[in-house]
Amino acid sequence: MLDDIDLALLRALQAEPELSIQQLAERINLSHTPCWRRLKRLESSGVIRGRAVLLDAAALDLPITVFAEVKLKQHDEDTLSRLEDAVASCPPIVECFSMSGDRDYIFRIVMQSVAQYEQFLKKTLLHLPGVASISSSFALKCVKLTTSLPI
């Protein structure tokens, strides 16, 4: 169960993940040691999964974002596990969600060009375990992209 201090700590970290323990403690009006203990508890319980540096894909010559909706041939446990393992080891796929509805998965993929995506589709995506079909959509513009949760 999270209390108001835990939520304040999480909001502060989402806004400024580079804060030191001392700075974080000052932001949430707590002394150093209790702040550190709360942070460690939130990390060990899995509420805080990790910290990351957010990079600008376009600045790194990855301006193309593709959403690929994947339909599978079958839905047995082995196929699902093999597909998810393959996706986990595929760097261009930066997000993967198992979905309800007509499609089984949706991938967010970043690429240098549409031509590069076409090759990736032909050489990699269509050969993932159990794939029956893929429907691809290209993002025209990113309107909002955040890792901050509404807490």
Secondary structure by P-SEA (a helix, b strand, c coil): cccaaaaaaaaaaaacccccaaaaaaaaccccaaaaaaaaaaaaaccccbbbbbbccccccccbbbbbbbbbccccaaaaaaaaaaaaacccccccccccccccbbbbbbcccaaaaaaaaaccccccccccbbbbbbbcccccccccccc
